[in-house]
Amino acid sequence: MYDQSDPRARLAASAAQPSALAFVGADFGLFYESEPQLARDGARTWITRGQNFLVAYSEAEPGAVLERHDQTDEYVLLLPDRETGARIVDPDGTSHDVPGFSLVILPPGDTRITLPDGGRASRIFSTRSDDLNALCSNADSYAERHPNIPPFEPWPAPRDGFRVRIYSLDVPKQPGRFGRIFRCTTLMVNYLDPQEGPRDTTKLSPHHHDDFEQGSLALDGSYMHHLRWPWTTDLSVWRDDEHARCLSPSLCVIPPPAIHTSRGLESGLNQLVDIFSPPRTDFSLQDGWVLNADEYPMPGEGTAN
């Protein structure tokens, strides 16, 4: 259910009654009130996962290093602050200077990220790296596979091969386009348009996803995540509504088919980033929504230029 001013109102509606028969609750990573899972190389890093993705949020001292060795697939780096740039060394040993306020897709293999001036950085991975999965604050939540989510399948390789890809987040808002969406083989990341002040409570967007989860990464401000699970014929699986107030930085992982909507609460900037793994087909089919769609084919399109 979307207000008609919401670009998502054009999407095909999901089934009115979700078919799922088993439910799980939302997961939360409240980075602001917990100890980091890693503290090394000048960075403190909090890690929380969903079924198919995980977020590693870091607060770094000047010169801090974030490394991955033998990374199995692509991952995303978010640099949300204009004053926080990075230097990336790719698997070939080539250096790339990245300005702040950027989204970067990094290739599989060995990569090294240095933050010369320190600051905030978020890395988003698939959950195909067991070493990262084991570090997650909520690893026990995924001791068994969550229901309603099919097995992960990556999307096709980029048309011109794997490499470091740097995108500015300085993308003007455009009528009819929803946020600032980028995709790769493993992830879709929507750096939503900034919300200044509290969200209009007459224009919320309660909706559900049949078979994929959503990660909502709060980088600024605070959010109330409203969640409701459908009723089925089996009373034993019913769940109470949840209204979770999360400050930033934090991650809320919303399982299907929970009905959900989130609203920014603060008088200043409220900044949310939505995460999906693998990429969403419905968003990808909307003309102009995925800003790097020409680089990454959809399933069935192949990789030929």
Salt bridges, closest charged atoms under 4 A:
ASP6 OD2 - ARG8 NH2 2.81
GLU67 OE2 - HIS69 NE2 4.00
GLU67 OE2 - ARG112 NH1 3.12
ASP73 OD2 - ARG128 NE 3.08
ASP81 OD1 - ARG120 NH2 2.85
ASP90 OD2 - HIS96 NE2 2.87
ASP97 OD1 - ARG87 NE 2.66
ASP110 OD1 - HIS69 ND1 3.97
ASP131 OD2 - ARG68 NH1 2.75
ASP160 OD2 - ARG163 NE 3.18
ASP160 OD1 - ARG165 NH2 2.50
ASP170 OD2 - ARG82 NH1 3.26
ASP193 OD1 - ARG180 NE 3.88
ASP210 OD1 - HIS208 NE2 2.84
ASP220 OD1 - ARG120 NH2 3.60
ASP241 OD2 - ARG228 NH2 2.60
GLU266 OE2 - ARG245 NH2 3.60
ASP282 OD2 - ARG280 NH2 2.71
GLU295 OE1 - ARG165 NH1 2.53
GLU301 OE1 - ARG159 NH2 3.36
